[in-house]
Every structure is written in structure tokens, then in C-alpha cells.
Amino acid sequence: MHEISVALSLLEIIQEKCREEGCQTVASVRVRVGKASGILPEAFAFAFDAVKPDTVARDAKFIIDVIPLGGLCSGCGNPFTTEEAYLLECPSCSSTLFTVNQGRELELVELEVNE
């Protein structure tokens, strides 16, 4: 389960930011996770809850915004989004010529802290 290592890395970033800013505790953490990022949101939330005790984020609410897979088809020119994690052809015209422009995200979006 690689979500543990991702959660540990996220926690390192949070703790470093809190040290820099002089914050004592974190109230909430918001992340964006794309459908095609390879991260399972439920497993990520479980992993974060497992690694946060005895840290500045011990009481933090963990919020995950899941971003659908999306792109632009070169065949028909239509933009698309899908809740699927993987796409082999354009949902509109079945062309295999498309560009994925969202759904691979894995980013820390917001950190709410208590001073």
C-alpha cells in the first residue's frame, strides 16, 4: 500500500510548513487526488489517519477532493471527463488520439492551522 508512503511525505511537508510559520496544530488538510493518480482515496485517508498521531496534524480533518479524468480528443475535438480511472478511447467518437489534461493530480491544496 503505497498510500502510507504518500501520507508520510505529506505529513513531512505539513510539519515543515508548521515549523516555518510557527503553527502549533493543524485543523484541516485538503488535498486533490486525480482518478488516474494511482492513489485510492479511501486508502489514503486511512493511511493519513494512521500516521498523524503525535504530530501537529493529530486532530486534523483530512479532506480529499477527487478529480475526474479529463482531456481533449484530437479526433473529434470534444473535451471530455469521466469517472473512470483509465481511458482507452474517446467517449464521444472512440478515437484513440486524445490528450489527458486532468485526473493525475496529487497536491496539497489547503492547510488550515491553529496558531
C-alpha positions in Angstrom: 0.0 0.0 0.0 2.0 3.0 -1.3 -0.6 5.4 0.2 1.3 5.1 3.5 4.5 6.5 2.0 2.5 9.3 0.3 0.8 10.1 3.6 4.2 10.1 5.4 5.6 12.5 2.7 2.5 14.7 3.1 2.9 14.8 6.8 6.6 15.8 6.5 5.5 18.7 4.3 2.8 19.8 6.8 5.2 19.6 9.7 7.9 21.6 7.9 5.4 24.3 6.9 4.2 24.5 10.5 7.8 24.8 11.8 8.4 27.6 9.3 5.3 29.5 10.2 5.3 28.8 13.9 2.0 27.0 13.9 1.2 24.6 16.8 -1.6 22.4 15.4 -3.4 21.8 12.1 -7.2 21.9 12.0 -7.7 20.5 8.4 -5.8 19.3 5.4 -7.3 19.4 1.9 -5.7 17.5 -1.0 -6.6 17.0 -4.6 -6.3 13.4 -5.9 -6.9 12.6 -9.6 -8.7 9.4 -10.6 -5.7 8.4 -12.6 -3.1 9.2 -10.0 -2.8 5.7 -8.7 -3.9 6.8 -5.2 -7.0 5.2 -3.7 -8.8 8.0 -1.7 -10.1 5.6 1.0 -6.7 4.0 1.5 -5.0 7.5 1.5 -7.5 8.7 4.2 -6.8 5.6 6.3 -3.1 6.0 5.9 -3.1 9.6 6.9 -5.2 8.8 10.0 -2.7 6.1 10.8 0.4 8.4 10.6 -0.9 11.6 12.1 -1.0 10.7 15.9 1.7 12.5 17.9 2.1 15.2 15.2 0.9 18.7 14.6 -1.9 17.1 12.5 -3.1 14.7 15.2 -6.6 16.3 15.2 -6.7 17.5 11.6 -9.7 16.7 9.4 -8.5 15.2 6.2 -10.4 16.3 3.1 -9.9 14.7 -0.3 -11.2 16.3 -3.5 -11.3 13.6 -6.2 -10.6 15.0 -9.7 -12.2 13.1 -12.6 -10.1 12.0 -15.6 -10.5 14.5 -18.4 -9.0 15.5 -21.7 -9.4 16.6 -25.3 -10.0 14.3 -28.2 -7.8 15.0 -31.3 -10.2 13.0 -33.5 -13.5 14.9 -32.8 -12.2 17.9 -30.9 -14.5 17.3 -28.0 -13.4 17.8 -24.4 -14.4 15.0 -22.0 -14.4 14.0 -18.4 -15.1 10.5 -17.0 -15.3 9.0 -13.6 -13.2 6.0 -14.9 -9.6 5.9 -13.7 -8.3 4.8 -17.2 -9.5 5.6 -20.7 -8.5 3.8 -23.9 -10.7 5.8 -26.3 -12.6 9.0 -26.6 -16.1 8.6 -25.1 -17.6 10.5 -28.0 -16.1 9.1 -31.1 -13.9 6.1 -29.9 -10.8 7.7 -31.3 -7.5 6.7 -29.6 -6.0 10.1 -30.3 -6.6 12.2 -27.2 -4.7 14.2 -24.6 -5.4 13.8 -20.9 -5.3 17.1 -19.1 -6.7 16.3 -15.7 -7.0 13.4 -13.4 -3.4 12.7 -12.5 -3.2 15.3 -9.7 -1.8 14.7 -6.3 -1.4 18.0 -4.5 -1.8 19.7 -1.2 -4.4 22.4 -1.7 -5.1 23.9 1.7 -3.8 23.7 5.2 -5.9 25.3 8.0 -3.8 25.8 11.1 -4.3 26.9 14.7 -1.7 29.4 15.9 
